[in-house]
Amino acid sequence: MTSALDQIFVHTKRWLLSWVAGAPDWVIQITSSLINIVALLAVFLTLFALMSVLERKILARMQNRYGPNRVGPFGLFQPVADGIKMLIKEDIVPARADKVVHFLAPVILAAVAILTLGVIPYGRNMAPVAINGGILFFFAVGSATELAVFMAGWASNNKFSMLGAMRAIAQMFSYELPLIIAVLPVVMAVGSLVPDTIITAQGEYTLGVVPRWFVFTPWGAAAFILFFVSGLVESNRTPFDVPEGESEIVAGHMTEYSGFKYATFFMAEYLGMFAVSGLAVTLFLGGWHAPVRVLEFVPSYVWFFLKLSALLFVYIWLRATLPRMRVDQMMNVAWKFMLPMAFTCVIATAVWHYAGRGLRGWLWSLFVIVVVYSLMSILLDTRRKFAPRVYRFAE
């Protein structure tokens, strides 16, 4: 069912395309993609502004304090004030820094985040750029994030920046492996790298009530948890915000950035968070499909953004709840637990498929995951390695 917003967008797009009527097909296709990307930027930059103020309000509510409440009604104009402040701040660049690379680092980071947003379907027939192998494109472009972080640390000519950049790169490399491998079960089950095809495969309902989203299978639930945790790390969010540990290494690779360059890093972090959460919705939560068949009259993009909002709320909730992890703990979790569990999800998906994809396959895949998880819990038990702590006080 189309809504008034759908009709407005379609008519506006047709009017803009009428300006290139009679041009070669490739010109029309590029123009159409550019219109979609501009609309995408308008939506997600607005969402970024809302998220920046709502996160602070939700954190304040959870911590029993006041949030932004001075600028505009209920403090809702705080993002405007922050944007103006960042624009008029002085841009300070270290004297011996590589000024070109120093400038390009935040630009590349923001461009990567925007490009990854371009392949996610936000509603029925609402993928900004529909390409074959969209999932592959997402990770291929997203892997440039490490390059941008290294550029920021190296170009600053600062030991703190370089140390922060290397810690960030080590963290991101370690968690990119389980992030990508957690996607493989979905690709195996569907047999396609096209996001629209993956969403279509989750469009059926059992008895018209229970959606057949992959998150409701044992391998899908485990892969979703691994994907979500890895997404937290890739987005540098609490409790994995080690590269920006202010009490340890100042502000990581962003130490020598100020003004609008710093704001660009901040914006790219949020856009990356939107992209990873949107991909999680696409892969595991049915994309833009309604949770119940009788609610399919609601516009498809509404369901997508409701699911996206739920995941973003969990990001905020975790930030308000958990302390920062140590970097050695984080690496141990990545290599000793999450990577083997990601491969286990791949095996469980194969078992689920060859056992018939019914109840029998569901139980067998659950059995595989529970057995491996139990064995790893025993092997990775660290309680025996630490002696009881004895606290001594000066007299």
C-alpha atoms as a printed R data frame, in Angstrom:
    type eleno elety resid chain resno      x       y       z
1   ATOM     1    CA   MET     A     1  0.000   0.000   0.000
2   ATOM     2    CA   THR     A     2  1.442   3.377  -0.990
3   ATOM     3    CA   SER     A     3  1.222   6.428   1.228
4   ATOM     4    CA   ALA     A     4  1.115  10.161   0.532
5   ATOM     5    CA   LEU     A     5  4.875  10.346   1.219
6   ATOM     6    CA   ASP     A     6  5.498   7.661  -1.418
7   ATOM     7    CA   GLN     A     7  3.432   9.599  -3.952
8   ATOM     8    CA   ILE     A     8  5.242  12.868  -3.240
9   ATOM     9    CA   PHE     A     9  8.653  11.235  -3.697
10  ATOM    10    CA   VAL     A    10  7.615   9.426  -6.891
11  ATOM    11    CA   HIS     A    11  6.135  12.570  -8.486
12  ATOM    12    CA   THR     A    12  9.147  14.686  -7.490
13  ATOM    13    CA   LYS     A    13 11.522  12.100  -8.936
14  ATOM    14    CA   ARG     A    14  9.544  11.937 -12.205
15  ATOM    15    CA   TRP     A    15  9.621  15.725 -12.497
16  ATOM    16    CA   LEU     A    16 13.393  15.805 -12.000
17  ATOM    17    CA   LEU     A    17 13.933  12.965 -14.485
18  ATOM    18    CA   SER     A    18 11.857  14.833 -17.057
19  ATOM    19    CA   TRP     A    19 14.760  17.307 -17.325
20  ATOM    20    CA   VAL     A    20 16.969  14.568 -18.791
21  ATOM    21    CA   ALA     A    21 14.276  12.997 -20.957
22  ATOM    22    CA   GLY     A    22 15.725  11.908 -24.301
23  ATOM    23    CA   ALA     A    23 19.230  11.493 -22.867
24  ATOM    24    CA   PRO     A    24 21.074   8.140 -23.107
25  ATOM    25    CA   ASP     A    25 19.932   5.405 -20.742
26  ATOM    26    CA   TRP     A    26 23.108   5.559 -18.662
27  ATOM    27    CA   VAL     A    27 22.575   9.271 -18.004
28  ATOM    28    CA   ILE     A    28 19.003   8.609 -16.827
29  ATOM    29    CA   GLN     A    29 20.187   5.759 -14.574
30  ATOM    30    CA   ILE     A    30 22.930   7.892 -13.006
31  ATOM    31    CA   THR     A    31 20.490  10.778 -12.490
32  ATOM    32    CA   SER     A    32 17.973   8.433 -10.861
33  ATOM    33    CA   SER     A    33 20.642   7.043  -8.526
34  ATOM    34    CA   LEU     A    34 21.803  10.563  -7.602
35  ATOM    35    CA   ILE     A    35 18.232  11.587  -6.751
36  ATOM    36    CA   ASN     A    36 17.912   8.521  -4.537
37  ATOM    37    CA   ILE     A    37 21.215   9.254  -2.794
38  ATOM    38    CA   VAL     A    38 20.277  12.901  -2.153
39  ATOM    39    CA   ALA     A    39 16.957  11.751  -0.646
40  ATOM    40    CA   LEU     A    40 18.889   9.185   1.406
41  ATOM    41    CA   LEU     A    41 21.245  11.866   2.726
42  ATOM    42    CA   ALA     A    42 18.336  14.127   3.644
43  ATOM    43    CA   VAL     A    43 16.694  11.314   5.631
44  ATOM    44    CA   PHE     A    44 19.803  10.109   7.454
45  ATOM    45    CA   LEU     A    45 21.280  13.530   8.206
46  ATOM    46    CA   THR     A    46 17.937  14.405   9.790
47  ATOM    47    CA   LEU     A    47 18.034  11.114  11.669
48  ATOM    48    CA   PHE     A    48 21.598  11.906  12.792
49  ATOM    49    CA   ALA     A    49 20.469  15.257  14.205
50  ATOM    50    CA   LEU     A    50 17.525  13.640  16.007
51  ATOM    51    CA   MET     A    51 19.674  10.773  17.272
52  ATOM    52    CA   SER     A    52 22.291  13.118  18.712
53  ATOM    53    CA   VAL     A    53 19.732  14.894  20.903
54  ATOM    54    CA   LEU     A    54 17.540  11.869  21.691
55  ATOM    55    CA   GLU     A    55 20.563   9.837  22.789
56  ATOM    56    CA   ARG     A    56 21.518  12.509  25.288
57  ATOM    57    CA   LYS     A    57 17.933  12.733  26.538
58  ATOM    58    CA   ILE     A    58 17.580   8.947  26.896
59  ATOM    59    CA   LEU     A    59 20.958   8.686  28.653
60  ATOM    60    CA   ALA     A    60 19.892  11.467  31.021
61  ATOM    61    CA   ARG     A    61 16.621   9.679  31.751
62  ATOM    62    CA   MET     A    62 18.399   6.401  32.472
63  ATOM    63    CA   GLN     A    63 20.955   8.132  34.717
64  ATOM    64    CA   ASN     A    64 18.348  10.217  36.588
65  ATOM    65    CA   ARG     A    65 19.532  13.635  35.433
66  ATOM    66    CA   TYR     A    66 18.540  16.403  33.028
67  ATOM    67    CA   GLY     A    67 19.405  16.204  29.365
68  ATOM    68    CA   PRO     A    68 19.469  19.059  26.817
69  ATOM    69    CA   ASN     A    69 16.502  21.296  27.657
70  ATOM    70    CA   ARG     A    70 17.570  24.886  26.928
71  ATOM    71    CA   VAL     A    71 17.769  25.309  23.144
72  ATOM    72    CA   GLY     A    72 14.310  25.327  21.586
73  ATOM    73    CA   PRO     A    73 11.217  23.492  22.866
74  ATOM    74    CA   PHE     A    74 12.290  20.543  25.021
75  ATOM    75    CA   GLY     A    75 15.869  21.089  23.834
76  ATOM    76    CA   LEU     A    76 15.102  19.775  20.332
77  ATOM    77    CA   PHE     A    77 17.127  22.530  18.628
78  ATOM    78    CA   GLN     A    78 20.328  21.427  20.379
79  ATOM    79    CA   PRO     A    79 21.698  19.760  17.172
80  ATOM    80    CA   VAL     A    80 21.354  23.120  15.368
81  ATOM    81    CA   ALA     A    81 23.327  24.860  18.110
82  ATOM    82    CA   ASP     A    82 25.975  22.119  18.039
83  ATOM    83    CA   GLY     A    83 26.282  22.381  14.256
84  ATOM    84    CA   ILE     A    84 26.725  26.176  14.383
85  ATOM    85    CA   LYS     A    85 29.294  25.817  17.160
86  ATOM    86    CA   MET     A    86 31.336  23.308  15.140
87  ATOM    87    CA   LEU     A    87 31.177  25.495  12.007
88  ATOM    88    CA   ILE     A    88 32.541  28.613  13.739
89  ATOM    89    CA   LYS     A    89 35.213  26.802  15.753
90  ATOM    90    CA   GLU     A    90 38.786  27.336  14.636
91  ATOM    91    CA   ASP     A    91 40.272  24.498  12.576
92  ATOM    92    CA   ILE     A    92 43.651  23.815  14.194
93  ATOM    93    CA   VAL     A    93 46.124  21.618  12.279
94  ATOM    94    CA   PRO     A    94 49.503  20.665  13.827
95  ATOM    95    CA   ALA     A    95 52.445  22.471  12.210
96  ATOM    96    CA   ARG     A    96 54.189  19.262  11.106
97  ATOM    97    CA   ALA     A    97 51.050  17.331  10.150
98  ATOM    98    CA   ASP     A    98 50.410  16.135   6.612
99  ATOM    99    CA   LYS     A    99 47.695  18.680   5.901
100 ATOM   100    CA   VAL     A   100 46.247  16.966   2.817
101 ATOM   101    CA   VAL     A   101 45.901  13.539   4.450
102 ATOM   102    CA   HIS     A   102 44.728  15.198   7.674
103 ATOM   103    CA   PHE     A   103 41.890  16.816   5.690
104 ATOM   104    CA   LEU     A   104 41.004  13.723   3.632
105 ATOM   105    CA   ALA     A   105 40.669  11.287   6.563
106 ATOM   106    CA   PRO     A   106 37.253  12.494   7.893
107 ATOM   107    CA   VAL     A   107 35.990  13.030   4.330
108 ATOM   108    CA   ILE     A   108 36.785   9.420   3.354
109 ATOM   109    CA   LEU     A   109 35.264   8.081   6.570
110 ATOM   110    CA   ALA     A   110 32.000   9.952   5.938
111 ATOM   111    CA   ALA     A   111 31.946   8.956   2.248
112 ATOM   112    CA   VAL     A   112 32.353   5.269   3.151
113 ATOM   113    CA   ALA     A   113 29.430   5.441   5.592
114 ATOM   114    CA   ILE     A   114 27.209   7.132   2.993
115 ATOM   115    CA   LEU     A   115 28.088   4.584   0.303
116 ATOM   116    CA   THR     A   116 27.236   1.656   2.572
117 ATOM   117    CA   LEU     A   117 23.821   3.208   3.264
118 ATOM   118    CA   GLY     A   118 23.122   3.268  -0.467
119 ATOM   119    CA   VAL     A   119 22.580  -0.480  -0.970
120 ATOM   120    CA   ILE     A   120 20.103  -1.133   1.853
121 ATOM   121    CA   PRO     A   121 16.391  -1.433   0.866
122 ATOM   122    CA   TYR     A   122 14.388   0.871   3.150
123 ATOM   123    CA   GLY     A   123 11.015  -0.235   1.846
124 ATOM   124    CA   ARG     A   124  9.344  -2.072  -1.009
125 ATOM   125    CA   ASN     A   125 11.252  -1.029  -4.172
126 ATOM   126    CA   MET     A   126 13.104   1.603  -2.123
127 ATOM   127    CA   ALA     A   127 16.767   0.609  -2.468
128 ATOM   128    CA   PRO     A   128 18.658   3.815  -3.402
129 ATOM   129    CA   VAL     A   129 21.125   1.881  -5.583
130 ATOM   130    CA   ALA     A   130 19.978  -1.620  -6.571
131 ATOM   131    CA   ILE     A   131 23.031  -3.645  -7.621
132 ATOM   132    CA   ASN     A   132 23.809  -7.337  -7.771
133 ATOM   133    CA   GLY     A   133 26.030  -8.362  -4.893
134 ATOM   134    CA   GLY     A   134 24.880  -5.511  -2.656
135 ATOM   135    CA   ILE     A   135 26.071  -7.341   0.486
136 ATOM   136    CA   LEU     A   136 29.523  -7.786  -1.060
137 ATOM   137    CA   PHE     A   137 29.573  -4.082  -2.002
138 ATOM   138    CA   PHE     A   138 28.643  -3.135   1.584
139 ATOM   139    CA   PHE     A   139 31.653  -4.927   3.081
140 ATOM   140    CA   ALA     A   140 34.047  -4.056   0.265
141 ATOM   141    CA   VAL     A   141 33.390  -0.337   0.689
142 ATOM   142    CA   GLY     A   142 33.138  -0.575   4.475
143 ATOM   143    CA   SER     A   143 36.643  -2.053   4.692
144 ATOM   144    CA   ALA     A   144 38.026   1.381   3.732
145 ATOM   145    CA   THR     A   145 37.137   2.577   7.254
146 ATOM   146    CA   GLU     A   146 40.435   1.219   8.592
147 ATOM   147    CA   LEU     A   147 42.327   3.183   5.933
148 ATOM   148    CA   ALA     A   148 40.625   6.438   6.959
149 ATOM   149    CA   VAL     A   149 41.360   5.820  10.650
150 ATOM   150    CA   PHE     A   150 45.029   5.103   9.876
151 ATOM   151    CA   MET     A   151 45.234   8.252   7.742
152 ATOM   152    CA   ALA     A   152 43.886  10.311  10.652
153 ATOM   153    CA   GLY     A   153 46.373   8.866  13.128
154 ATOM   154    CA   TRP     A   154 49.418   9.001  10.873
155 ATOM   155    CA   ALA     A   155 48.772  12.447   9.392
156 ATOM   156    CA   SER     A   156 48.402  14.059  12.839
157 ATOM   157    CA   ASN     A   157 52.116  13.556  13.623
158 ATOM   158    CA   ASN     A   158 51.186  12.770  17.216
159 ATOM   159    CA   LYS     A   159 52.091   9.689  19.233
160 ATOM   160    CA   PHE     A   160 48.733   9.615  21.003
161 ATOM   161    CA   SER     A   161 46.883   9.797  17.679
162 ATOM   162    CA   MET     A   162 49.017   7.044  16.175
163 ATOM   163    CA   LEU     A   163 48.581   4.749  19.177
164 ATOM   164    CA   GLY     A   164 44.850   5.378  19.153
165 ATOM   165    CA   ALA     A   165 44.663   4.673  15.409
166 ATOM   166    CA   MET     A   166 46.594   1.398  15.736
167 ATOM   167    CA   ARG     A   167 44.354   0.260  18.584
168 ATOM   168    CA   ALA     A   168 41.293   1.141  16.536
169 ATOM   169    CA   ILE     A   169 42.587  -0.740  13.479
170 ATOM   170    CA   ALA     A   170 43.479  -3.827  15.537
171 ATOM   171    CA   GLN     A   171 40.011  -3.795  17.076
172 ATOM   172    CA   MET     A   172 38.245  -3.312  13.743
173 ATOM   173    CA   PHE     A   173 40.244  -6.004  11.939
174 ATOM   174    CA   SER     A   174 39.596  -8.480  14.747
175 ATOM   175    CA   TYR     A   175 35.826  -7.979  14.705
176 ATOM   176    CA   GLU     A   176 35.391  -7.654  10.946
177 ATOM   177    CA   LEU     A   177 36.000 -11.395  10.619
178 ATOM   178    CA   PRO     A   178 33.073 -12.517  12.838
179 ATOM   179    CA   LEU     A   179 30.987  -9.675  11.357
180 ATOM   180    CA   ILE     A   180 31.431 -10.983   7.805
181 ATOM   181    CA   ILE     A   181 31.259 -14.681   8.719
182 ATOM   182    CA   ALA     A   182 27.999 -14.066  10.630
183 ATOM   183    CA   VAL     A   183 26.507 -12.924   7.308
184 ATOM   184    CA   LEU     A   184 27.478 -16.141   5.500
185 ATOM   185    CA   PRO     A   185 24.650 -18.259   7.030
186 ATOM   186    CA   VAL     A   186 22.044 -15.891   5.577
187 ATOM   187    CA   VAL     A   187 23.758 -15.860   2.176
188 ATOM   188    CA   MET     A   188 23.929 -19.682   2.251
189 ATOM   189    CA   ALA     A   189 20.273 -20.045   3.220
190 ATOM   190    CA   VAL     A   190 19.030 -17.650   0.515
191 ATOM   191    CA   GLY     A   191 21.646 -18.326  -2.148
192 ATOM   192    CA   SER     A   192 22.001 -14.665  -3.058
193 ATOM   193    CA   LEU     A   193 24.018 -11.561  -2.226
194 ATOM   194    CA   VAL     A   194 21.185  -9.213  -3.255
195 ATOM   195    CA   PRO     A   195 19.542  -7.479  -0.243
196 ATOM   196    CA   ASP     A   196 16.076  -7.427  -1.882
197 ATOM   197    CA   THR     A   197 16.225 -11.202  -2.464
198 ATOM   198    CA   ILE     A   198 17.207 -11.779   1.172
199 ATOM   199    CA   ILE     A   199 14.242  -9.719   2.366
200 ATOM   200    CA   THR     A   200 11.870 -11.545   0.004
201 ATOM   201    CA   ALA     A   201 13.032 -14.890   1.440
202 ATOM   202    CA   GLN     A   202 11.793 -13.717   4.876
203 ATOM   203    CA   GLY     A   203  8.398 -12.535   3.633
204 ATOM   204    CA   GLU     A   204  6.286 -15.576   4.545
205 ATOM   205    CA   TYR     A   205  4.326 -16.194   7.768
206 ATOM   206    CA   THR     A   206  3.561 -19.393   9.660
207 ATOM   207    CA   LEU     A   207 -0.218 -19.537  10.177
208 ATOM   208    CA   GLY     A   208 -0.285 -15.895   9.089
209 ATOM   209    CA   VAL     A   209  1.052 -14.820  12.503
210 ATOM   210    CA   VAL     A   210  4.670 -15.899  13.076
211 ATOM   211    CA   PRO     A   211  7.073 -14.277  10.589
212 ATOM   212    CA   ARG     A   212  9.734 -16.456   9.032
213 ATOM   213    CA   TRP     A   213 12.561 -14.093   9.818
214 ATOM   214    CA   PHE     A   214 15.971 -15.682  10.108
215 ATOM   215    CA   VAL     A   215 16.379 -14.405  13.655
216 ATOM   216    CA   PHE     A   216 13.762 -16.988  14.739
217 ATOM   217    CA   THR     A   217 16.016 -19.891  13.713
218 ATOM   218    CA   PRO     A   218 18.775 -21.098  16.091
219 ATOM   219    CA   TRP     A   219 21.564 -20.288  13.655
220 ATOM   220    CA   GLY     A   220 19.934 -16.942  12.792
221 ATOM   221    CA   ALA     A   221 19.591 -15.900  16.440
222 ATOM   222    CA   ALA     A   222 23.233 -16.775  17.184
223 ATOM   223    CA   ALA     A   223 24.468 -15.066  14.011
224 ATOM   224    CA   PHE     A   224 22.364 -11.974  14.786
225 ATOM   225    CA   ILE     A   225 23.902 -11.647  18.261
226 ATOM   226    CA   LEU     A   226 27.411 -12.047  16.835
227 ATOM   227    CA   PHE     A   227 26.645  -9.536  14.077
228 ATOM   228    CA   PHE     A   228 25.179  -7.016  16.509
229 ATOM   229    CA   VAL     A   229 28.115  -7.230  18.928
230 ATOM   230    CA   SER     A   230 30.606  -6.943  16.063
231 ATOM   231    CA   GLY     A   231 28.653  -3.937  14.804
232 ATOM   232    CA   LEU     A   232 29.047  -2.311  18.216
233 ATOM   233    CA   VAL     A   233 32.809  -2.720  17.910
234 ATOM   234    CA   GLU     A   234 32.967  -1.471  14.317
235 ATOM   235    CA   SER     A   235 30.983   1.607  15.354
236 ATOM   236    CA   ASN     A   236 33.274   2.254  18.369
237 ATOM   237    CA   ARG     A   237 30.295   2.172  20.707
238 ATOM   238    CA   THR     A   238 30.242   1.374  24.421
239 ATOM   239    CA   PRO     A   239 31.459  -1.000  25.839
240 ATOM   240    CA   PHE     A   240 33.931  -1.287  22.944
241 ATOM   241    CA   ASP     A   241 34.903   2.380  22.584
242 ATOM   242    CA   VAL     A   242 38.537   1.617  23.422
243 ATOM   243    CA   PRO     A   243 40.031   3.784  20.605
244 ATOM   244    CA   GLU     A   244 38.335   6.836  22.114
245 ATOM   245    CA   GLY     A   245 39.088   6.029  25.744
246 ATOM   246    CA   GLU     A   246 39.528   9.600  26.972
247 ATOM   247    CA   SER     A   247 40.998   8.503  30.313
248 ATOM   248    CA   GLU     A   248 43.667   6.407  28.572
249 ATOM   249    CA   ILE     A   249 44.657   7.823  25.172
250 ATOM   250    CA   VAL     A   250 42.998  11.259  24.990
251 ATOM   251    CA   ALA     A   251 40.616  10.897  21.998
252 ATOM   252    CA   GLY     A   252 42.298   8.233  19.907
253 ATOM   253    CA   HIS     A   253 42.931   9.033  16.257
254 ATOM   254    CA   MET     A   254 40.814  12.211  16.584
255 ATOM   255    CA   THR     A   255 43.112  13.883  19.127
256 ATOM   256    CA   GLU     A   256 44.416  16.516  16.701
257 ATOM   257    CA   TYR     A   257 41.034  17.284  15.111
258 ATOM   258    CA   SER     A   258 38.785  20.210  15.962
259 ATOM   259    CA   GLY     A   259 35.862  22.139  14.561
260 ATOM   260    CA   PHE     A   260 33.947  20.727  11.645
261 ATOM   261    CA   LYS     A   261 36.498  17.984  10.938
262 ATOM   262    CA   TYR     A   262 35.827  16.553  14.377
263 ATOM   263    CA   ALA     A   263 32.087  16.870  13.733
264 ATOM   264    CA   THR     A   264 32.550  14.935  10.477
265 ATOM   265    CA   PHE     A   265 34.147  12.054  12.410
266 ATOM   266    CA   PHE     A   266 31.244  12.191  14.845
267 ATOM   267    CA   MET     A   267 28.702  12.158  11.995
268 ATOM   268    CA   ALA     A   268 30.489   9.285  10.202
269 ATOM   269    CA   GLU     A   269 30.370   7.214  13.397
270 ATOM   270    CA   TYR     A   270 26.604   7.627  13.606
271 ATOM   271    CA   LEU     A   271 26.068   6.988   9.881
272 ATOM   272    CA   GLY     A   272 28.121   3.807  10.222
273 ATOM   273    CA   MET     A   273 25.945   2.793  13.145
274 ATOM   274    CA   PHE     A   274 22.835   3.359  11.011
275 ATOM   275    CA   ALA     A   275 24.351   1.298   8.180
276 ATOM   276    CA   VAL     A   276 25.278  -1.695  10.356
277 ATOM   277    CA   SER     A   277 21.893  -1.626  12.097
278 ATOM   278    CA   GLY     A   278 20.099  -1.338   8.746
279 ATOM   279    CA   LEU     A   279 21.998  -4.336   7.416
280 ATOM   280    CA   ALA     A   280 21.087  -6.304  10.553
281 ATOM   281    CA   VAL     A   281 17.413  -5.464   9.936
282 ATOM   282    CA   THR     A   282 17.782  -6.582   6.307
283 ATOM   283    CA   LEU     A   283 19.560  -9.858   7.059
284 ATOM   284    CA   PHE     A   284 17.858 -11.098  10.213
285 ATOM   285    CA   LEU     A   285 14.710  -9.075  11.029
286 ATOM   286    CA   GLY     A   286 12.783  -9.375   7.766
287 ATOM   287    CA   GLY     A   287 13.749  -5.961   6.373
288 ATOM   288    CA   TRP     A   288 10.658  -3.907   5.642
289 ATOM   289    CA   HIS     A   289  8.167  -6.769   6.190
290 ATOM   290    CA   ALA     A   290  5.491  -6.380   8.859
291 ATOM   291    CA   PRO     A   291  5.702  -8.633  11.953
292 ATOM   292    CA   VAL     A   292  2.137  -9.891  11.310
293 ATOM   293    CA   ARG     A   293  0.410 -10.313   7.938
294 ATOM   294    CA   VAL     A   294 -2.654  -8.258   8.946
295 ATOM   295    CA   LEU     A   295 -0.402  -5.202   9.469
296 ATOM   296    CA   GLU     A   296  0.944  -5.176   5.926
297 ATOM   297    CA   PHE     A   297 -1.288  -2.195   5.099
298 ATOM   298    CA   VAL     A   298  1.228  -0.009   7.006
299 ATOM   299    CA   PRO     A   299  3.829   1.464   4.576
300 ATOM   300    CA   SER     A   300  6.846  -0.794   4.322
301 ATOM   301    CA   TYR     A   301  9.424   1.880   5.185
302 ATOM   302    CA   VAL     A   302  7.635   2.511   8.495
303 ATOM   303    CA   TRP     A   303  8.375  -1.056   9.604
304 ATOM   304    CA   PHE     A   304 11.992  -0.750   8.516
305 ATOM   305    CA   PHE     A   305 12.587   2.430  10.497
306 ATOM   306    CA   LEU     A   306 10.738   1.065  13.537
307 ATOM   307    CA   LYS     A   307 13.088  -1.942  13.585
308 ATOM   308    CA   LEU     A   308 16.063   0.343  13.002
309 ATOM   309    CA   SER     A   309 14.955   2.567  15.892
310 ATOM   310    CA   ALA     A   310 14.674  -0.452  18.193
311 ATOM   311    CA   LEU     A   311 18.280  -1.455  17.455
312 ATOM   312    CA   LEU     A   312 19.501   2.117  17.930
313 ATOM   313    CA   PHE     A   313 17.737   2.240  21.291
314 ATOM   314    CA   VAL     A   314 19.677  -0.875  22.344
315 ATOM   315    CA   TYR     A   315 22.913   0.924  21.373
316 ATOM   316    CA   ILE     A   316 21.966   3.783  23.716
317 ATOM   317    CA   TRP     A   317 20.823   1.416  26.445
318 ATOM   318    CA   LEU     A   318 24.170  -0.402  26.408
319 ATOM   319    CA   ARG     A   319 26.041   2.898  26.548
320 ATOM   320    CA   ALA     A   320 24.134   3.885  29.672
321 ATOM   321    CA   THR     A   321 24.620   0.500  31.315
322 ATOM   322    CA   LEU     A   322 28.016  -1.063  30.635
323 ATOM   323    CA   PRO     A   323 31.550   0.100  31.489
324 ATOM   324    CA   ARG     A   324 34.356   0.097  28.922
325 ATOM   325    CA   MET     A   325 36.126  -3.227  28.343
326 ATOM   326    CA   ARG     A   326 39.893  -3.655  28.475
327 ATOM   327    CA   VAL     A   327 41.544  -4.064  25.106
328 ATOM   328    CA   ASP     A   328 42.987  -7.516  25.970
329 ATOM   329    CA   GLN     A   329 39.554  -8.760  27.057
330 ATOM   330    CA   MET     A   330 38.080  -7.486  23.818
331 ATOM   331    CA   MET     A   331 40.639  -9.269  21.665
332 ATOM   332    CA   ASN     A   332 40.192 -12.509  23.590
333 ATOM   333    CA   VAL     A   333 36.456 -12.406  22.994
334 ATOM   334    CA   ALA     A   334 36.958 -11.814  19.255
335 ATOM   335    CA   TRP     A   335 39.497 -14.516  18.491
336 ATOM   336    CA   LYS     A   336 38.695 -17.181  21.084
337 ATOM   337    CA   PHE     A   337 34.898 -17.011  21.197
338 ATOM   338    CA   MET     A   338 33.187 -14.995  18.477
339 ATOM   339    CA   LEU     A   339 35.177 -16.294  15.518
340 ATOM   340    CA   PRO     A   340 34.622 -20.015  16.358
341 ATOM   341    CA   MET     A   341 30.935 -19.323  17.081
342 ATOM   342    CA   ALA     A   342 30.566 -17.578  13.706
343 ATOM   343    CA   PHE     A   343 31.925 -20.690  11.952
344 ATOM   344    CA   THR     A   344 29.567 -22.773  14.087
345 ATOM   345    CA   CYS     A   345 26.629 -20.762  12.725
346 ATOM   346    CA   VAL     A   346 27.762 -21.631   9.195
347 ATOM   347    CA   ILE     A   347 27.800 -25.349  10.057
348 ATOM   348    CA   ALA     A   348 24.435 -25.085  11.844
349 ATOM   349    CA   THR     A   349 22.939 -23.442   8.740
350 ATOM   350    CA   ALA     A   350 24.133 -26.315   6.567
351 ATOM   351    CA   VAL     A   351 22.620 -28.811   9.032
352 ATOM   352    CA   TRP     A   352 19.345 -26.843   9.049
353 ATOM   353    CA   HIS     A   353 19.235 -26.841   5.253
354 ATOM   354    CA   TYR     A   354 20.003 -30.535   4.685
355 ATOM   355    CA   ALA     A   355 17.671 -31.623   7.522
356 ATOM   356    CA   GLY     A   356 14.733 -30.121   5.648
357 ATOM   357    CA   ARG     A   357 14.400 -26.549   6.974
358 ATOM   358    CA   GLY     A   358 11.505 -27.677   9.176
359 ATOM   359    CA   LEU     A   359 11.219 -28.566  12.848
360 ATOM   360    CA   ARG     A   360 13.781 -31.341  12.468
361 ATOM   361    CA   GLY     A   361 16.326 -28.970  10.962
362 ATOM   362    CA   TRP     A   362 15.521 -26.358  13.619
363 ATOM   363    CA   LEU     A   363 16.269 -28.830  16.437
364 ATOM   364    CA   TRP     A   364 19.433 -30.201  14.835
365 ATOM   365    CA   SER     A   365 20.868 -26.721  14.246
366 ATOM   366    CA   LEU     A   366 20.037 -25.809  17.861
367 ATOM   367    CA   PHE     A   367 21.851 -28.940  18.994
368 ATOM   368    CA   VAL     A   368 24.998 -27.989  17.045
369 ATOM   369    CA   ILE     A   369 25.087 -24.465  18.482
370 ATOM   370    CA   VAL     A   370 24.408 -25.573  22.083
371 ATOM   371    CA   VAL     A   371 27.108 -28.282  21.955
372 ATOM   372    CA   VAL     A   372 29.792 -25.947  20.592
373 ATOM   373    CA   TYR     A   373 28.802 -23.138  22.971
374 ATOM   374    CA   SER     A   374 28.959 -25.522  25.956
375 ATOM   375    CA   LEU     A   375 32.369 -26.869  24.942
376 ATOM   376    CA   MET     A   376 33.770 -23.364  24.496
377 ATOM   377    CA   SER     A   377 32.355 -22.270  27.849
378 ATOM   378    CA   ILE     A   378 34.301 -25.083  29.487
379 ATOM   379    CA   LEU     A   379 37.520 -24.514  27.538
380 ATOM   380    CA   LEU     A   380 37.511 -20.741  28.025
381 ATOM   381    CA   ASP     A   381 36.677 -20.807  31.743
382 ATOM   382    CA   THR     A   382 39.170 -18.379  33.315
383 ATOM   383    CA   ARG     A   383 38.090 -18.593  36.937
384 ATOM   384    CA   ARG     A   384 40.816 -21.105  37.776
385 ATOM   385    CA   LYS     A   385 43.592 -18.858  36.436
386 ATOM   386    CA   PHE     A   386 43.181 -16.071  38.985
387 ATOM   387    CA   ALA     A   387 44.001 -16.271  42.659
388 ATOM   388    CA   PRO     A   388 41.630 -14.600  45.146
389 ATOM   389    CA   ARG     A   389 42.355 -10.900  45.455
390 ATOM   390    CA   VAL     A   390 43.713  -9.684  48.746
391 ATOM   391    CA   TYR     A   391 43.270  -5.979  49.372
392 ATOM   392    CA   ARG     A   392 45.852  -4.278  51.600
393 ATOM   393    CA   PHE     A   393 45.576  -0.768  52.872
394 ATOM   394    CA   ALA     A   394 48.328   1.594  54.052
395 ATOM   395    CA   GLU     A   395 48.298   2.168  57.793
